[in-house]
């Protein structure tokens, strides 16, 4: 692994190792002997420099030389060239240092620098090393809004392309309806070192299509078609590497509108519209019914933390329900109250009158039937009493 440069009289040692440390002497016929002490440092990083967020890497620095320094000072600089404070876990004087770094975040990915300094002998050496922190560029908790039976696309942006992550990793998507409910795995996946996505579906009723990974952007996309109200909840994407986990969650909030009774509104009749969301509202949020081109009277606001709001409608028109958070409209849903044709109104009125007459007739029939039944019962009692008197040889005078 070494060769001599005849022109400069230099010795070139390639693929340097700790065992190469020591004292090197150069002898030339009548010239004095020149001795050089070679100090060799070896820096290693745990997990080969690949981590998930909130992990604390360990940095090991080995030093070997013929004349070891009495005082070796080590400083660390992060990817922004700022000084980092580290914890010394182990220190073997002149030979080995083990340092524990802070908990890492994806923004810490990049090239770090370890600076080694000694006054005697004089050493001023920089060793660069790379840290890669696999994670999401999404917020830790994201909220998405959708109306019932609509198509929803959930996406998680991974940073493996930006940090040039060269290892494979696995993951899965879990769903639960609310915070303390049981979670279910919708699918699991693996991403190879060549960025190939392999998916294993678990609950296909949630998705009609397999998730897709955009290689150029590192976005993992999940498409949900015609989402029912019951599929609202928390969708938690989880990554796993080296038996460690990191997760990012998207809360899907759904909105639906119900009408009672369903159908066109007859003249003189009333209808109740109910607007409902899938989870309780935050303190800074409320639901609202508003009639388009209506008056201030055509406005109903939900109470604090209530997940639904109702409005009583007596005239046809377009009504809009919307959700407001921090004075920003997040989602809205329209409902058209149609006016029933005249003949339907007449049918409804006639049916109402007919029903009333029918009820009155049935009531009268029940009364008359009850009276006749009472008379027959009284007559039967008198006949039974007369027979009893005849059997006892008593006389009975009947009224004419």
C-alpha positions in Angstrom: 0.0 0.0 0.0 3.0 2.3 -0.2 5.2 3.6 -2.9 8.2 6.0 -3.2 8.1 9.1 -5.3 11.7 9.2 -6.7 11.5 12.8 -7.7 10.3 14.3 -4.4 11.6 11.5 -2.2 8.1 11.2 -0.7 6.5 8.1 0.7 2.9 7.7 -0.3 0.8 5.3 1.9 -2.7 4.6 0.6 -5.7 3.1 2.4 -4.3 4.3 5.7 -5.0 2.2 8.8 -4.4 2.5 12.5 -1.6 0.0 12.3 0.3 2.4 10.0 0.9 4.8 12.9 4.4 5.1 14.2 7.8 6.7 13.6 9.1 6.9 10.0 12.8 7.6 9.3 14.3 8.7 6.0 18.0 7.9 5.5 20.1 9.2 2.6 23.8 8.4 2.3 25.6 11.4 3.8 22.6 13.4 4.9 21.2 13.4 8.4 18.3 11.1 9.3 14.9 12.7 9.1 12.2 11.2 11.5 8.5 11.8 11.2 5.9 10.7 13.7 2.6 9.6 12.0 -0.6 10.0 14.1 -3.6 8.1 12.6 -7.1 8.9 13.7 -10.1 6.7 12.9 -13.7 8.1 13.2 -16.7 5.8 13.2 -20.4 6.7 13.6 -23.1 4.3 14.9 -25.6 2.9 12.4 -23.3 3.8 9.6 -24.5 7.3 9.8 -28.2 6.5 9.1 -30.8 7.5 11.7 -34.5 8.3 12.3 -35.5 11.5 14.2 -34.9 11.7 17.9 -32.0 9.2 17.8 -28.7 10.2 19.5 -25.7 8.9 17.5 -22.5 7.8 19.1 -19.2 9.0 17.6 -16.0 6.9 18.2 -12.6 8.4 17.7 -9.6 6.1 17.8 -6.0 7.5 17.9 -2.8 5.7 17.5 0.8 7.1 17.3 4.3 6.5 18.5 4.3 9.6 20.6 0.7 10.2 21.7 -0.4 13.7 22.7 -0.9 14.5 26.4 -3.9 16.7 25.8 -6.2 16.1 22.8 -9.2 18.4 22.3 -12.1 17.4 20.2 -14.8 19.8 18.8 -17.8 19.1 16.7 -19.5 21.3 14.1 -22.9 20.5 12.5 -24.0 20.8 8.9 -24.4 24.6 9.4 -20.9 24.9 10.8 -22.2 25.7 14.2 -20.5 24.2 17.3 -22.3 21.2 18.8 -22.1 20.2 22.5 -21.6 16.5 22.9 -21.5 14.2 25.9 -18.3 12.2 26.6 -19.4 8.6 27.3 -15.9 7.0 27.4 -12.4 8.4 27.3 -9.3 6.3 27.2 -6.4 8.7 27.4 -4.4 8.9 24.2 -6.3 6.1 22.6 -10.1 6.2 22.4 -12.9 8.7 22.8 -16.7 8.0 22.5 -19.0 10.9 22.2 -22.8 11.1 22.3 -24.5 13.6 20.0 -27.8 15.4 20.6 -31.1 14.0 19.4 -31.2 14.4 15.6 -33.9 15.9 13.4 -34.2 15.7 9.6 -32.8 19.2 9.3 -29.5 17.9 10.8 -28.8 15.8 7.7 -25.6 16.7 6.0 -21.8 16.8 6.4 -20.5 17.4 10.0 -17.0 18.1 11.0 -14.8 16.8 13.8 -11.9 19.0 14.7 -9.0 17.5 16.6 -6.4 19.7 18.2 -3.2 19.3 20.3 -0.5 21.7 21.2 2.3 19.1 21.9 2.8 17.5 19.5 1.0 20.0 17.3 -2.1 18.5 15.7 -4.8 20.4 13.8 -6.9 17.9 11.9 -10.4 18.0 10.5 -12.4 14.9 9.8 -15.7 15.2 7.9 -18.5 12.7 8.3 -22.1 12.4 7.0 -25.3 12.1 9.0 -28.6 11.1 7.3 -31.8 11.5 9.2 -34.8 9.8 7.4 -38.1 11.6 8.1 -41.1 13.4 6.8 -41.3 16.9 5.4 -45.0 17.0 6.5 -46.0 18.6 9.8 -46.1 16.1 12.7 -49.9 16.4 12.7 -51.8 17.6 9.6 -55.6 18.0 9.2 -57.4 17.4 5.9 -61.0 18.3 5.1 -63.4 16.5 2.7 -67.1 16.1 2.0 -68.7 12.7 2.3 -68.4 10.4 -0.8 -65.7 12.6 -2.3 -62.2 11.4 -3.5 -59.4 12.2 -1.1 -55.6 12.0 -1.7 -53.4 11.7 1.4 -49.7 12.3 0.7 -46.5 12.1 2.8 -43.3 13.6 1.5 -40.1 11.7 2.5 -36.7 13.3 2.5 -34.7 10.3 1.4 -33.9 11.9 -2.0 -32.6 15.1 -0.6 -30.3 13.4 1.9 -29.2 10.7 -0.5 -30.4 7.9 1.7 -28.8 4.7 0.4 -30.4 2.1 2.7 -33.7 0.2 2.5 -36.5 0.8 5.0 -40.1 -0.4 5.7 -43.3 1.2 6.8 -47.1 0.9 7.1 -50.2 3.0 7.2 -52.5 2.6 10.2 -56.0 4.0 10.7 -58.2 4.6 13.7 -61.5 6.4 14.0 -60.6 8.4 17.0 -57.8 9.0 19.5 -58.4 6.1 21.9 -59.9 3.6 19.4 -58.2 0.4 18.1 -55.9 1.0 15.1 -55.9 -1.1 12.0 -53.2 -1.6 9.4 -54.4 -0.6 5.9 -51.1 -1.7 4.1 -47.5 -2.3 4.7 -44.6 -1.6 2.4 -40.9 -1.8 1.8 -38.6 0.7 0.0 -35.4 -0.8 -1.3 -32.1 1.0 -1.6 -32.9 1.5 -5.3 -36.1 3.3 -4.2 -38.4 0.5 -5.4 -41.8 0.4 -3.6 -43.3 -3.0 -2.7 -46.8 -2.9 -1.2 -48.8 -5.5 0.8 -52.5 -4.5 1.1 -54.3 -5.4 4.3 -57.7 -3.7 4.2 -58.6 -3.1 0.5 -62.1 -1.7 1.3 -60.4 1.6 2.2 -58.5 1.9 -1.1 -59.3 0.8 -4.6 -55.8 1.6 -5.8 -52.4 0.8 -4.4 -50.3 3.6 -3.0 -47.7 5.2 -5.3 -44.2 6.5 -4.7 -43.0 9.4 -6.8 -39.3 8.7 -7.2 -38.5 12.3 -8.3 -40.1 14.0 -5.3 -40.2 11.2 -2.7 -43.9 11.6 -2.2 -45.9 8.6 -1.0 -49.5 9.1 -2.2 -52.6 7.3 -1.0 -55.9 7.7 -2.9 -59.2 7.1 -1.2 -62.2 7.0 -3.6 -65.8 7.9 -2.5 -64.9 8.1 1.2 -67.8 7.2 3.4 -68.4 9.2 6.6 -67.3 6.2 8.7 -63.8 6.3 7.2 -62.9 9.6 8.7 -60.3 9.5 11.4 -56.6 9.4 11.9 -54.3 8.1 9.2 -50.8 7.4 10.6 -47.9 6.7 8.3 -45.0 4.9 10.1 -41.5 4.3 8.9 -39.1 1.8 10.4 -35.4 1.5 10.1 -33.0 -0.5 12.3 -35.8 -1.4 14.7 -36.6 2.3 15.3 -39.9 4.1 14.3 -41.0 7.5 13.2 -44.5 8.6 12.2 -46.6 11.3 10.7 -50.3 11.6 11.1 -53.1 13.1 8.9 -56.5 13.6 10.5 -59.2 13.3 7.9 -62.3 15.3 8.9 -65.5 14.6 6.9 -68.7 16.7 6.5 -72.2 15.5 5.6 -75.7 17.0 5.4 -79.0 15.2 6.2 -82.5 16.4 5.5 -85.7 15.4 7.4 -88.0 14.8 5.6 -86.1 14.0 2.4 -87.4 15.3 -0.9 -89.1 18.5 -2.2 -90.6 20.9 0.3 -94.3 21.2 0.0 -96.0 24.6 0.5 -96.6 25.2 4.2 -94.4 22.3 5.3 -91.1 22.4 7.1 -87.8 20.6 6.7 -84.8 20.2 9.1 -81.3 20.3 7.7 -78.5 18.9 9.8 -74.9 19.5 9.0 -72.4 17.2 10.8 -68.6 16.7 11.0 -66.9 13.6 12.0 -65.1 14.8 15.1 -65.6 17.4 17.9 -64.6 20.9 17.0 -61.8 22.8 18.5 -62.4 25.9 20.6 -61.5 28.2 17.7 -63.9 26.5 15.3 -67.7 26.4 14.6 -70.2 25.2 12.0 -72.6 27.5 10.3 -75.8 27.2 8.1 -76.3 30.1 5.8 -78.9 30.7 3.1 -77.4 31.9 -0.1 -78.8 35.4 -0.9 -80.8 35.2 2.3 -81.2 37.6 5.3 -79.6 37.7 8.7 -82.5 35.5 9.9 -81.3 32.8 7.6 -78.1 32.2 9.6 -77.5 29.5 12.3 -74.2 28.9 14.1 -73.3 25.9 16.2 -72.5 25.9 19.9 -68.9 25.6 21.0 -67.4 22.1 20.6 -70.6 20.8 19.0 -70.0 18.6 15.9 -73.4 19.4 14.2 -75.8 22.3 13.6 -79.4 22.3 12.6 -81.7 24.7 10.7 -85.4 24.6 10.2 -86.4 25.5 6.6 -89.9 26.5 5.4 -89.0 27.9 2.0 -87.1 26.6 -1.0 -83.6 27.8 -1.8 -79.9 27.1 -1.7 -78.3 26.5 1.8 -74.6 26.3 2.5 -73.0 24.7 5.5 -69.3 25.6 6.2 -66.7 25.0 8.8 -64.7 27.9 10.2 -61.4 27.6 12.0 -59.4 30.7 13.1 -61.8 32.8 11.0 -60.9 30.8 7.9 -63.4 28.7 6.0 -62.0 25.2 5.7 -64.7 23.3 4.0 -68.3 23.9 2.8 -71.2 21.8 1.5 -74.3 23.0 -0.4 -77.8 21.7 -0.1 -80.6 22.7 -2.5 -84.1 22.7 -0.9 -86.5 22.2 -3.9 -90.1 23.4 -3.9 -92.6 20.6 -4.6 -94.8 21.1 -7.7 -98.4 22.3 -7.1 -100.0 18.9 -7.8 -97.7 17.4 -5.1 -98.8 20.1 -2.7 -102.5 19.4 -3.5 -101.8 15.7 -3.0 -100.1 16.3 0.3 -103.0 18.5 1.4 -105.5 16.0 0.2 -103.7 13.2 1.9 -103.6 15.2 5.1 -107.3 15.9 4.9 -108.0 12.3 4.0 -105.9 11.0 6.8 -107.7 13.3 9.2 -111.1 12.1 8.0 -110.0 8.5 8.2 -108.8 9.0 11.7 -112.1 10.6 12.7 -114.1 7.8 11.0 -112.1 5.1 12.7 -112.6 6.9 16.0 -116.4 7.1 15.5 -116.5 3.5 14.5 -114.6 2.5 17.6 -117.0 4.5 19.8 -120.1 3.0 18.2 -118.6 -0.5 18.4 -117.8 0.0 22.0 -121.3 1.2 22.8 -122.9 -1.8 21.1 -120.6 -4.2 22.9 -121.5 -2.6 26.2 -125.3 -2.9 25.5 -124.9 -6.6 24.6 -123.0 -7.2 27.7 -125.7 -5.6 29.9 -128.4 -7.6 28.2 -126.5 -10.8 28.7 -126.2 -10.0 32.4 -130.0 -9.4 32.8 -130.8 -12.7 31.0 -128.5 -14.7 33.2 -130.0 -13.1 36.3 -133.6 -14.0 35.1 -132.6 -17.6 34.5 -131.2 -17.8 38.0 -134.4 -16.5 39.5 -136.5 -19.0 37.5 -134.3 -21.9 38.8 -135.0 -20.7 42.4 -138.8 -20.8 41.8 -139.1 -17.1 42.1 -141.4 -15.0 40.0 -140.1 -12.2 37.8 -142.4 -9.5 36.5 -141.1 -8.0 33.3 -141.8 -4.4 32.4 -144.0 -3.9 29.3 
